[in-house]
Amino acid sequence: MVFSTLQTSFFTLIVCTLLVSSSCSFGAREPAALVEDAPLSMTYHKGALLTGRISVNLIWYGKFTPAQRAILTDFVSSLTSSAKSEPSVATWFKTTEKYYSHSKARFPSLALGKQILDDSYSLGKSLTDVHIQKLASRGAPSNAVNVVLTADDVAVEGFCMSRCAYHGFSPRSKVGRFAYIWVGNSVTQCPGQCAWPFHQPLYGPQSPPLVAPNGDVGLDGMAINLASMVESVVTNPFQNGFYQGPKEAPLEAATACTGKYAKGAYPGYAGDLLVDSSTSASYNANGVNGRKYLVPAIFDPATSSCTTLV
């Protein structure tokens, strides 16, 4: 059972905002949305949160090179591992811990789990939400976030038209349940919608695209969307955690801060980002193995405002 209720879309420029499905998949990152003001507060709906040791298992569907896979595996490792310099992905993710002070749950410890490769397209190249959940079930059955990553030649229900990524959860079973995330590589299908600001936007003010920090527009765009969904799945894994608005179309920790990556952001401008002097790439967070990433602003429950690393 999956639901896909599209929230109001706006002419814009940047990948984000939300959408929902109808049962087990909900919060999503929608293509092309305006920089918006954050909600006044983020309400806790008293539901279960992720806690304890959580494995982040990656299901690679379609063809990805080893170099492409390394971009996202390093991102997951960067969530809890210190980078050599600040600002870092780990510091960005630690902001999420503030949400847990409003619950009885202990903040989870995320760790990169197993990786599953399906480069034979076992379910074909046109996937529905049901297919995504089936792929997600190949990961761990409990204490897990199973991440389905689809290649650039795979069409997914709602991809580009209403979403760039989404998260959901499995039905409860005897062994528990798992949360899951789907993120697609938009580089050949809709990079202007789902890989901005590393590609010319499809709508809105036109500005030159920024240089992607890992040299791959599609995978750097996936990293942005994965970051947003990780924030959402940690704070609202089962549709009754932290969110604002109707639960069918919730504003969540990162999707509440649409289009903001650094101070000074406005429609068509991602903000005053850091620039690598050797590559001219734009970024706002350092990761492991010398990586650099662009991560979205997070709604800070302590200040009731969107906070960025730079």
Protein Blocks (a to p, Z undefined) as FASTA:
>chain_A
ZZddddddddddddehjdddfklaccdcdehiadddddfbdcdehiacdehjddddddde
djddfklmmmmmmmmmmmmpccfbdcdfklmmmmmmmmmmmpmbdcdddddddddddfko
pnojadcfklmmmmmmmmcfbhpacdddddfkbccehihjlocbdcddddddfkbpaddd
ddddfklmommlmmcckbccfbhjdddddddfklpaklmmmmmmmmmmmmmmmmmmnopa
ccedjfklccdfklmmghiabghiaehiabjcdddfklopacfbdceehiacdddddddf
klopacdfZZ
